[in-house]
Every structure is written in C-alpha cells, then in structure tokens.
Amino acid sequence: MSKIKVGIEAKSLSDAPAGIGRYVTELCRNLTDDPDLFLVLYSPSAFNPEVVDKLDKVRFVAGSVKNPVGKQLWMEFVLPFLLKRDEIDIFWAPAHRMPYFVSSKIPKILTVHDLCWKIVPETMKKTTRLLDSYKMPNALSKADIITAPSKSTAENIAQTFGISKNEIDIIPPASNLHNVETDDTIIPEYGLERKKYIVFVGTLEPRKNLKRLLKAYSLLDNSVKNNYKLVIAGADGWGGVKVADMVSQLDLTEYVIITGQLGDEMLAGIYANSYFLALPSLYEGFGIPIVEAMSFGIPVLTSEVSSMPEVAGDSALFVDPFDEYSIYNGILELIDNKVLYEKLAAGAAETASVFSWQKSSDKLAHLIKTKINK
C-alpha cells in the first residue's frame, strides 16, 4: 500500500520556531516516524534552516515571496495548484485559515488555535484581525476535520460558529524543552541567582498583558524586587509594546532584565533556575510556556480566564489579568507562602507530562488515516 501523502501549509516555518511554528514542527517531526504517512510542507518563502535540520524525512516546497501581500496571494492561488499537482491525499491547514480554491476532492483538516479576533480584538493587528474574522468562517465551512489545542478553544469555536463541540478534536501542544541540554551560563551572564527571579516567556505583544505585569511588579517593596528580579524573555512583537520604556517609566531598570528571544538551551536554563513563571495573559488558546515551565517543576502564576486553568491544572496560582492588584497579590503570595509554593511545585512536572507531542501526533495520524480509509 502506498503512503498517504499529507500536504501541510507551513508558512510559519519560515521564521524562528515559536507558537504555531513550534506546534507544526514538533507534530511533523513525530508524524514522520509513521510508516503510513509522507509529509509535503509548503511555504511562500524559504524555510528556516533550523526547521529543515529537524525535519529530515519530509519534502519542502518553498516559493521566494518576501512581502506579506505576496505571501497571502501565494497561499490563495499558488498553494491550491501545488496541492493538485503533487496529488496530495489530504491537506492540513494548521494556522486558522484555508485557501479558498483548494480542490473539493482533497479532504481538509483545519486547526484553530484561538479566537483572538473575536474575544480580544483590541490586542491584535488590525489587518490580522480582519483577515481572521473574514477567513475563519470560510475555513471552518470547508474543513472535513476541525482540531483545537484546548477544550476552551473548542468551546469558543462551538459557541461562535454553532458547531458541536463533539465535532472538534483536541490536539494540544506539549514541551520537549526539559529534555534539552540546559545552558546555565545565562544565569551569571545576566547577573541572576538561582531561584531568585521570576520569569515571563512570550512574544512581546498586547495580549500578553506586560503593562499590568510590570505595574504589579512595581508595587512590590524594593527589598522584595531586589531578591526576586523579573526576567522578560521573548521576541519583539507589535502593538507598541516597548518593554524597555515601560521598565524605565516605572523605575524598574535595576530589577527587570530583558533578554530578547532565546534559543532552546538558554530558554531551558532560564526556566530551570527560575522561581516561578508569570504569564497573566488576557487570553490564550493554550499557553505553551505554562507547560514548558511546569516540565521543569516550576510553579506558574497565570490568568483565571480562557485555556490557562485547563492547562495549568493544580500547579498554578490564578489571578485576574485585568486587575494589576490581583497580579501583585499573586506574586506576593507565591513569594511569601512557601507551603503553597511547594505544593504547586510538587505536582508541576506531572501536570506537564499529561501533554505529549507523541500522543498528539498519534491522534492527528489517526484522524488522517480514518478519513482516508473511509
């Protein structure tokens, strides 16, 4: 029997792996071990060399488009042609959108990671918000299989589009970061001490609520801030989130360290030596940093909304992300209440172990084979 040829929209793999890009990379890496599947990845521009190194059993098909409008046009008009030319058996669109002209003869899987455009539209770029709100309904109507990373996101989809929750399969992300060789040199490099700092990890954009996190942190006594610095690790985003300016305005330069985006070894080092993760996002479709931190046995301070309670389980202290004083009280509680801290830390790694790239890829492979063999 010939292998099932799976076409995958992989525009996210042109950039440094983060968010959706990491999700696609890790699921593809595991799917390549399935003897019944052959993956063909499509992108309007060249693939990131890091990704190419990780995925050595797939076929890459890349265009040479550089500008955003050109990439959108490539996705709409060139990709459907390529899928037909390459005789793809099933198509996976892992990033909310589905090209309008994909052949009706090709079964389609759509992954919707979140409904930011609907729930927190003020935190999105205007163009991205408009595209998602316009294209998502069409993508869902074309999809034969719909997946989401969390029950919370599945419920959002069901409520917004009148789709039964039973028709949405949950395929969550996971984390392999705890298996990476940890680079602990980052600790002295930034003048940090083990277990003497709080860490935030994520793209620096409005949805991550950094303004309130920094304001809450600024309310701590200087002696506390001196003992528990705040490390902000993540790529620059958009929306005027100028963290360095906020830090300066709040007179926190002495206490806040901004690292920028870190490679896996250094990110593992930052997590492993931290006291806890602070991720009081306004909304998350899943929240990969929560699982990453917990996999190192690190407790989490996160928001009581959307998917975050579902992901963090019993290993987090939950706060109101819209109230800086709730965030402040949460930070203080995790610092002062050692009994609570130890309780949350004790189960963190076990909570994280529920999420597995292997289990998620097995589920996706099962959906693919079931659809093709019907």
Long-range contacts (C-beta under 8 A, 24 or more apart in sequence): 1-36, 3-35, 3-36, 3-37, 3-38, 4-36, 4-37, 4-38, 4-89, 4-90, 4-368, 4-369, 4-372, 5-38, 5-40, 5-86, 5-87, 5-88, 5-89, 5-90, 6-31, 6-37, 6-38, 6-39, 6-40, 6-88, 6-89, 6-90, 6-91, 6-92, 6-368, 7-40, 7-42, 7-82, 7-83, 7-86, 7-88, 7-90, 7-91, 7-92, 7-106, 8-39, 8-40, 8-41, 8-42, 8-91, 8-92, 8-94, 9-42, 9-75, 9-79, 9-91, 9-92, 9-93, 9-94, 9-95, 9-99, 10-41, 10-42, 10-43, 10-47, 10-94, 11-43, 11-44, 11-45, 11-71, 11-75, 11-95, 12-94, 12-95, 13-41, 13-43, 13-47, 13-48, 13-51, 14-43, 14-44, 14-45, 14-46, 14-47, 14-48, 14-62, 15-48, 16-48, 16-50, 16-235, 16-261, 17-48, 17-50, 17-51, 18-203, 18-235, 18-261, 19-113, 19-203, 19-288, 20-94, 20-95, 20-113, 21-48, 21-51, 22-173, 22-288, 23-94, 23-111, 23-113, 23-149, 23-173, 23-288, 24-94, 24-95, 25-51, 25-54, 25-55, 26-173, 26-174, 26-176, 26-357, 26-361, 27-94, 27-171, 27-357, 27-360, 27-361, 27-364, 28-55, 28-58, 29-54, 29-55, 29-357, 30-357, 30-358, 30-360, 30-361, 30-362, 31-361, 31-364, 31-365, 32-56, 32-57, 32-58, 34-361, 34-365, 36-365, 36-369, 37-365, 37-368, 40-86, 40-88, 42-79, 42-82, 42-83, 44-70, 44-71, 44-74, 44-75, 44-78, 44-79, 45-71, 61-86, 72-131, 75-99, 76-100, 76-101, 77-101, 89-372, 90-368, 90-371, 90-372, 92-364, 92-368, 93-139, 93-143, 96-132, 96-135, 96-136, 96-139, 97-131, 97-132, 97-135, 97-136, 97-139, 98-135, 98-138, 98-139, 98-142, 98-143, 100-138, 102-142, 107-144, 107-145, 107-371, 107-372, 108-142, 108-143, 108-144, 108-145, 109-143, 109-144, 109-145, 109-146, 109-147, 109-364, 109-367, 109-368, 109-371, 110-139, 110-140, 110-142, 110-143, 110-145, 110-146, 110-147, 111-146, 111-147, 111-148, 111-149, 111-171, 112-136, 112-139, 112-140, 112-146, 112-147, 112-148, 112-153, 112-157, 112-285, 113-148, 113-149, 113-153, 113-285, 113-286, 114-153, 114-156, 114-283, 114-284, 114-285, 114-286, 115-153, 115-156, 115-157, 115-160, 115-285, 116-207, 116-283, 116-285, 118-156, 118-160, 119-156, 119-283, 119-306, 120-207, 120-282, 120-283, 122-206, 123-205, 123-206, 123-207, 123-239, 123-282, 123-283, 124-207, 125-238, 125-239, 137-161, 144-371, 145-169, 145-367, 145-371, 147-171, 147-364, 147-367, 148-285, 149-173, 149-285, 149-286, 149-307, 150-285, 150-286, 150-307, 150-310, 150-311, 151-307, 151-310, 152-285, 152-306, 152-307, 152-310, 153-285, 153-286, 153-306, 153-307, 156-306, 169-363, 169-367, 171-360, 171-363, 171-364, 172-286, 172-311, 172-355, 172-360, 173-286, 173-288, 173-291, 173-355, 173-357, 173-360, 174-291, 174-355, 174-356, 174-357, 174-359, 174-360, 175-288, 175-291, 175-292, 175-295, 175-352, 175-355, 176-357, 177-264, 177-267, 177-268, 177-271, 177-292, 177-295, 177-296, 178-268, 178-292, 178-295, 178-296, 178-349, 178-352, 180-264, 180-265, 180-268, 181-265, 181-268, 182-265, 182-268, 182-269, 182-272, 183-263, 183-265, 183-266, 183-268, 183-269, 184-269, 184-272, 184-273, 185-269, 186-259, 186-262, 186-266, 186-269, 186-270, 187-269, 187-273, 190-231, 190-257, 190-259, 191-257, 192-229, 192-231, 192-257, 192-273, 194-273, 195-273, 195-274, 195-275, 196-227, 196-228, 196-229, 196-275, 197-228, 197-229, 197-230, 197-231, 197-257, 197-273, 197-274, 197-275, 198-228, 198-229, 198-230, 198-231, 198-274, 198-275, 198-276, 198-277, 198-278, 198-301, 198-331, 199-230, 199-231, 199-232, 199-233, 199-270, 199-271, 199-274, 199-276, 199-277, 199-278, 199-293, 200-230, 200-231, 200-232, 200-233, 200-234, 200-277, 200-278, 200-279, 201-233, 201-234, 201-267, 201-270, 201-271, 201-277, 201-279, 201-289, 201-292, 201-293, 202-234, 202-279, 202-281, 202-289, 203-234, 203-235, 203-236, 203-237, 204-232, 204-234, 204-235, 204-236, 204-237, 204-241, 204-243, 205-237, 205-238, 205-239, 205-241, 206-239, 206-241, 206-282, 207-281, 207-282, 207-283, 208-234, 208-237, 208-241, 208-279, 208-281, 208-282, 209-280, 209-281, 209-282, 209-303, 209-321, 210-241, 210-243, 210-246, 211-241, 211-246, 212-280, 212-321, 212-322, 212-323, 212-324, 212-327, 213-278, 213-280, 213-327, 214-243, 214-246, 214-247, 214-250, 214-252, 214-256, 215-250, 215-324, 216-280, 216-324, 216-325, 216-327, 216-328, 216-331, 217-252, 217-255, 217-256, 217-328, 217-331, 218-250, 218-251, 218-252, 219-324, 219-325, 219-328, 220-328, 220-331, 220-332, 224-332, 224-335, 225-252, 225-254, 225-255, 226-254, 226-255, 228-275, 228-335, 229-255, 229-256, 229-257, 230-255, 230-256, 230-257, 230-278, 231-256, 231-257, 231-259, 231-270, 231-274, 232-256, 232-257, 232-258, 232-259, 233-259, 233-260, 233-261, 233-262, 233-267, 233-270, 234-260, 234-261, 235-260, 235-261, 236-260, 267-292, 268-296, 271-295, 271-296, 271-298, 272-296, 272-298, 274-298, 275-334, 275-335, 276-300, 276-301, 276-334, 276-341, 277-301, 277-302, 278-302, 278-327, 278-331, 279-303, 279-308, 280-319, 280-321, 280-327, 280-330, 281-306, 281-308, 281-321, 282-321, 282-322, 284-308, 284-311, 286-311, 287-311, 287-312, 290-316, 291-352, 291-355, 292-352, 293-348, 294-348, 294-349, 294-351, 294-352, 295-348, 295-349, 295-352, 295-353, 296-348, 296-349, 297-345, 297-348, 297-349, 298-345, 298-348, 299-334, 299-341, 299-344, 299-345, 299-348, 300-344, 300-348, 301-327, 301-330, 301-331, 301-334, 311-355, 312-351, 313-347, 313-351, 313-354, 314-344, 314-347, 314-351, 315-344, 315-345, 315-347, 315-348, 315-351, 315-352, 316-344, 317-344
